[in-house]
Structure formats: C-alpha cells, structure tokens
Amino acid sequence: MSITLYHNPRCSKSRAALELLEKTGTAVEVFEYLKETLTVSRLSELVTLLDIPAIELVRQNEPEWERCGANAQSPANRILKAICDQPVLLQRPIAVRGQRAVVGRPPERVLELL
C-alpha cells in the first residue's frame, strides 16, 4: 500500500519526509496541495485520520491566517474552508497510509506508517 504525501516542495521538512520515504523504497503518491485542489471534505477526513482538532492543521504563523477571518475558536468547517482558500495554511507534510496519518514534524514521523 502506497503512502500519500501532502507535499510542498519549497518546504525543507516536506522534502526531507519525501526523501526518507523514497529511501525506504515505499511507493509514494505526492499530492502538491499548492497546485491541486483541497476540499473541506478531504481536510475533514485528514482531521479524523490524524485524530486532531481542525485548528492543528493550520500554520497559524502565516500572514494568511491573520487575514482569513477565522481564529482558533472558529468552527471546524470555517477553519477547513480557510485552508481550502489559502492552502499555504496547511500543516506540512502530512502522510497518509490506509486509515492512518501523521504530520511529518519532525520528518521522521512519516516512517511510523511503514
């Protein structure tokens, strides 16, 4: 079973996670979320797989977070919609294999899915 990696090639942690997975010979499907469309439904699935509150998917230090009109107390759907509108807000990388997922911070966490 392959691993889907929600990947930003400009992010050093994301590049490191991809490199780690490739070195193991694991099949990796790369989802470049800055180029491909994220949906609230898919983000909701990630929240469920990760077993975290929606706010933990957000990179709150990004300027787009300040401008999006949502905050840490906003309903989950509002937070996920903000990520869809500004994909740079998505925590990265996220690796998914079957019904398991991890945020690759540090990148070595992706190896937990092997």
C-alpha positions, -999 to 999 in steps of 0.1 A, spaced: 0 0 0 14 34 -10 17 65 11 0 97 0 22 127 10 6 161 12 37 179 0 51 214 -5 83 211 -25 95 245 -11 93 232 25 125 216 38 106 194 62 83 182 34 113 175 11 130 156 39 100 135 46 97 126 9 134 117 7 130 94 38 101 76 22 118 72 -11 149 58 6 128 30 21 115 20 -14 80 28 -3 56 38 -31 47 75 -26 18 94 -42 27 131 -40 -2 155 -36 11 190 -42 -16 208 -23 -5 242 -35 -12 231 -71 -40 206 -66 -74 215 -51 -80 207 -14 -117 203 -3 -133 207 31 -144 171 28 -108 158 23 -94 180 50 -122 167 74 -110 132 66 -75 142 74 -86 156 107 -103 123 115 -74 102 105 -49 124 124 -73 125 154 -67 162 160 -88 193 162 -91 212 129 -70 241 143 -40 218 145 -40 216 107 -33 253 105 1 270 103 -11 299 125 22 319 120 14 325 83 2 360 74 -28 345 55 -41 332 89 -44 367 102 -62 378 71 -86 349 66 -111 359 93 -110 326 112 -94 321 146 -86 292 169 -122 293 183 -139 292 149 -159 261 140 -140 233 123 -157 239 89 -147 276 89 -111 266 97 -110 240 70 -126 264 45 -98 289 53 -72 262 45 -90 255 12 -90 292 3 -53 296 14 -36 262 10 -3 277 24 -21 274 58 -19 236 58 5 220 82 31 200 63 39 174 54 10 151 61 15 114 52 -15 90 49 -15 52 45 -48 34 47 -66 46 78 -35 61 95 -20 95 91 8 116 107 20 152 104 57 148 95 71 172 121 98 161 125 100 144 91 110 111 106 74 107 119 63 96 84 83 64 90 57 55 116 34 45 87 57 18 74 
